Amino acid sequence: MDTRAPVLDRTAVAKILGVQPRSVSQYLVDSKKGRRYADHPFPAPDGHIGRSPYWNLDRKDEISAWDEGRVGQGSGGGRPRTTAE
């Protein structure tokens, strides 16, 4: 019988966010000082099983709220279009 508390692993968090599990790992890296999400860090894991992070189930809303407030890619982007004159 498994007596461990249910938790969210990287795959479960990725499913909540609609991204690949490797993106969750990158969000954690990018949340460090001087990185992209340093001012809006991804919720820190509650612990690790081996080297794999996990979050408690009651943090689903916190993870979703982080995603809603993160800086996105925005619309458009890239090189401006040239206009024919």
Secondary structure as UniProt FT lines:
FT   STRAND          7..9
FT   HELIX           10..17
FT   HELIX           21..30
FT   TURN            33..34
FT   TURN            36..39
FT   STRAND          47..49
FT   TURN            50..51
FT   STRAND          52..56
FT   HELIX           57..59
FT   HELIX           60..69
//
